[in-house]
Amino acid sequence: MKTTAAVLWEQGGKWEVEEVELDPPGPGEVLVELAASGLCHSDEHLVTGDLPVPYPVIGGHEGAGRIVEVGAGVTEVSAGDPVVMTFLPSCGRCSYCVRGYTSLCDDGAGATLGPQLDGTYRFHARGEDLGQMCLLGTFAKHTVVPVKSVVKIDEGFPLHLAALVGCGVTTGFGSAVRTAELRAGDTAVVVGVGGIGANAVQGAKVAGCRYIVGVDPVEFKREKAVELGATHTAASMDEAWELVSSITRGQLADACILTTGVAEGSYLQPALQLVGKKGRVVVTALSQADQDQASLSLLELTLYEKQIRGALFGSSNGQHDVPRLLEMYNLGQLKLDELITREYSLEEINQGYQDMRDGRNIRGLIRY
C-alpha cells in the first residue's frame, strides 16, 4: 500500500514528507493506522548523528493507533484494536524478559538500526529501503511493526494522549519510580524539564517525595514543572545545590535524575554533589555515541556510597506499565493533556522540532 511518511535521508538533513510504499505485515507483525505521534528528542539524535543509524530512515517511536491487519501467527491483537506502540519490543522469553527486565529484551538490541527483526525492510521510496526508528517509524500515517512492540489498551481512551505513553511518560515516570526507587518523604532533583523530565517530576510526586526540584534554564519549563508537581525550581545545578542544601538541612537529595536534551560527561559530578549519602544519580538522557569520558569524584562515590544508574525506558515493562499509567490518568492521578504544548500536522514536523530546539515545547504532537 502507499502511505505518507517523514523520511530523513541524511545526517543533518530535514525531515522530508513524501509518499512511500509499505509492505503488508509478515509473520508476527501488525499493520497500524496512526492517530498521533510525539515529537521526542531521541529522533532529533538521528538528525544530529548523536544516535548513529543507517540512512534513509523513517523517524518516530512514540505513537498510538488502531490495528488494521495482522500477520501470520498473531493472536494477541485483532483488526480494530487500539494500541500503544512501545519503542522497545518485549519477547517475554529471553533471559532479561523472564527476569522482569523487559526494557533490555534481546530483540531490542538492534532496534535503532533500521530493518525489522527478520533483517528485511517494510518501507520503500525512491528505489531504496527505508529503516524504521526503533522498529516503529511513527512519523507515518501507517506502519508495520512487530506485535512484540504493541500494547493493547482499553477502547475509548483518547489515542492522541495514549501516544505519549509509548515513550516520554513511561520513561520519565519510570526513571523516578523504578530506576531511582524514590519513596515517600524523599527529595528528588530532575535536571531538564522536557518531555521526559516533566514525567520524572510526575513520578516523583506520585512516589510521595516531600521535595521535588525541577532544574531548567528556560522559565516556561520551570513553570511547567511546578504545574506537574515540583515544589521548587532552579535555573542551574549550581543554583539547585544551594536550594537543596537549604531545604534538606544539608542532607541533600535522595536522587538526581538527568533528563537533559543531551547527556554530557561533565554533568555527572554536579549531579553527584546534589545527592547525599546513598544517593542515586539516574542517567536517562542520551549522550553522543563517542562520549566516553566523565568527570566525577571516585572518593565521594566510595565514602558516601553514592550510585550512578542508567535508565532505558525508565526500567519499565510496557505490557504492565502502559495500561496502568493510562488508568492513573483516568483516575486523575497523572496529567497527560498538560504535557502537549502544541499540535502539528505531519507536514509541519520540521517546525515542531525547531520549536523543541528553541525551548518552546514540553511535547509537540503530530495528529493524523
N, C-alpha and C positions, 0 to 999 in steps of 0.2 A: 504494500500500500504506500501511498505518498502522504507525507505529513510535513509540518513546518518545524524547524529547529534552529537554535542558535549555535553556530559552529565556530570554534577557534581554530584557525588554520595554521597559526604560527605563534611562537613565543613573542609577547609584546604586541600582538595584534588586537584588533577589535572583534567583538562577537558579531558574526555575520548571520543574519536571519534569512534563511532560504529554504526552498523545497528540497526534501531529501526522500530517499527510498528506504522503507522499513520492511524487513522480512517478517514473516509470521513467527510466532513463538515456537521454539523447539521443545524437546522433552525437558520437563522440569522448569519451564518458563511460562510467563504470562504476558499478555498484551494489555497495557493500561492506557486509558484516556485520562490525561492530567486535568485536574481542576485548578491547581495552583502550584507554584514553586517558589521557595525562598531564595533570596539573593545572599548566599553565605560567603564569608570572606575566603573560605577554602577554595572556591572557584576562581577568586582573584589570584590565588597562588599559581593557578595554571597559566594565567596571563603573564605574571612576573617571572615564572620559571622557578619559584621557590619550591614548588612541588613538581619535580620532573615527570613529564608524561610524553608519550609519542603523540605527535600531531598528524592529522587533524583530530579534534575531539569535540563531542557534544557535552557541554557542561551541565551542571545542575545535579544536586544529590539530596535535596530536601523537598519532597513533594508528596502529594496525595491525589487520588483519583479513583476511578472505577475500573474493575476488570472488564475487558471487552471479550477476550478469548483466552483459553488456557491450552497449554501444550500437552503432549502425551504424558501420562503418568501423574498429572497434577490433580490432587484430590482435596487439598487444603482450602482452596477457594474456588468460586464459580463465577461465571459471567454475571455482571451486575453488582458484585460485592464491592463495597467501599473499602479502600486500603490506604494505609500509610506506607511509604517506601523508606526503609532504613538504609543508611549508606554503607552498612556492613552486613553481609549475609551471615546467616547462622544455620549451620548444617545440623546441629543437635547431636552429632555423633563423634566429632573429633575429640581429642584429649582435652582441649580447652573448653569446648562446649559442655562436655559431660561434667566438668568441674565447676560449671557456672560462669566461666569467663567467655561468654558468647561474643563480646566485643573483640576478642582475639581469635575468633574462629579461623581455622586454616584456610577456608575458602576466601577469606578477606585479604590474603597475603598479596595478591596481585590486583586488588580491586581498582587501583587508580591507573593501571597500565593500558586499558583500552578495550581489549576483546572480552567476550563473555567467558564463563567458566570453562567452556569446551575449547577455548582458544580461537573461536571464529567471531565474526562481526555481524551485527544485525542492521546497522545503519550504513548507507552508501550515498555518496554525492560526488559529482564531477569525476566519476570514474575511480574514486578512491573509497576504501573502507574508513568508517568513522568510529573512533573509540567512544566510550561512554564513561563519564566521570563516576567512579565508584560503582560500576556496572549498571548505573541508572540512566543518566542523561535526562534529567527532568526539565531541562531547557528545550523541551519538545512537546508538541501537543499530544503526541502518542509515543510510547516507548515499550520496548520488550525487555523484561528483566527476569532474573531468577525468582522463582517462588520463594526461595530462601530469604529474599530481600523485601518481602512484603508482609505487613501485619494487617489482618482483617480487623475492622473496627465496627462499632455499632452504627446501624442505619440512622440517618438523621443528623449526625454530628456535622457541623459546618466544615466542609473539606478544606477551605482556604485556611482555617485555623489548625486543622489537623496536620496540614503540610509542615508547620513549624516544628512539630514534634518528631519529624523524621531526622532532625539533626540538632538544631540550636537549643531547643528547650531541653531535650533529653541529655545532651552533652553538658550543658551548663548546670542543670539541676543535679545530674549525677556526679559532676565534679565536686559539688558541695556535699551531697548526702552520702554518696558511695565512696568516692576516692578520698576525699578529705575526712570522711567519717565525722562530720560535725554533729554535735549533740546539744540538747537543751542547756542553756547557760553559757555556751561557748562564745568566743569572739572570732569573727571572720573578717578577712580583708579580701576584696575582689578587685584585682588590678586590671582595668579595661572593661568598660561597661558598654559593650556592643551586643550583638545577637547572642553570644554565648555568656558573657559576663552578666548580662541582665538576668539570665535564668539561674546563674550561680547565686545571685542575690536572692532570688525567689527560693532556691533550695535552702539557703542558709536561714531564711525566715521560717520556712516550713519545719526545719530541723529544730527550731526553738532558740536560735542564737540570741543572746542578750544584746550584743553589739554587732552591727554589720556595717563595715566601712567600704563604700564604693569609691574607687580611685580612677579618675579620668581627667585629662586636661580640658575636655570640652564641657562647658557649663550645662548645655542641654542634656548631656548624658548623665551628669551628676544629678540633675533634677529628676531624670527618669529613674535613677537608682533609688531615690527616696520614694518615688511613687510605687516602686516594686518591692519596697521593704527595707531599704538601707536606713540605719539610724543616724549615720554620719557620712560625710563625703570629704574627699581631699583631691587636690589637683595633681599631686605627685606622690611618689612613695616616700620622699623625704618629709613632705608635709604630713603624710599619713603616720609616720613614725612618732612625731610629736603628739599627734592626736591619740593614737592607740596607746602610747605610753601613759598618757594622762588619764584616759578613761578606765584603763585596767590597773591603775596604780603600779605601773612598772612591770606587770606580768606579761604584757604584750599579747599577741593573738594566738589562738589555738591553730589556725590555718590561714594561709595566704594562697589564693587561687589566681594564677596568671592566665588571663584571658585576653591578652593584648592582640592586636591585629597580626603581628609577627613576634615570635619569641626571640629574645636576644640573650646571649650568654651573660651579658653584663647585668641582666635583671635578677639573677639568682641571689647574689649577695644582699642587695637591698631587701629582697623578699624574705631571705633567711633572718635578717635583722628585725623584720616585722613580727616574727613569731617567737614565742617564749620556749621554755623547756618542754620537750616532747612535741614541739610544734611541727606542723606539716606544711611544706610548700608543694602545691599541686601545679604542674605544668601542663595546661590544656592547650595553650596556643601552639601553633606550628611554627617551627623555625625554618630558615633556609636549609636546603639539603646538605650544604657543605659547612654548616655551623657545628664545629666540633670542639669549641673551647668555651669555657665558662669561668667566671671569677667567683670564688667563694672561700670562706674560712673553714678549712678542714678541722681545725681545733675546735671551733664553735660547734661544728656538726657533731663531733665526738663528745665534748664535755657537757653539752646540753641535750644530747640525744635527739637532735633535730633530724627531720627526714625530708627527702625530695622524692616526689612521686609523679610519674607520668600518668596522664588520663586520656584514654581513647574512648570516644562516645560516652564519656563520664562513667566508665567502667559499668555501663548499663547493659541490660538484657532487653532487647527490643520487643520481643514477643510478650514479655511480662510487663515491662515498664510503660510502653506506649499506651495501652488501654487504661492503665491506672492513672497516668498523667491526664488523659482526656477526661476520666471520671472526676479527677480532682478539679478540673475546670468546671464541670457540670455542677459540682458542689460548692463552687465559689472559693476554692482553696488555692487556685492557680490562675494567674492572669495570662491570657493569650491575645485578646484584642489590643491591649495596650502596647504589645510588642511591635505591631505593624505601624511603622511611621508613614509609609507611602506605598500605594499600589501602582503597578506599571503593566503595560501590555508587553508581550514578548518583543515587539519591535522597539520598545523603549529600554531594553536591557542595558545598553551602554550608559544611558543617563542614570539608570539605577545604580550602577557601580560607581559612577562619578559622584553621586550623592553620598554613597558609602565612604568613599575616599575623603570627601570633604567634611565628614563627621556629622552629616545631616540625618542619618538614619540609624535607628536601633536595628530594624529589619525591614528591608524593602521586599515586596512580594509581587511576583508575576501572577496575574489572574488570567486564565484561559477562557 
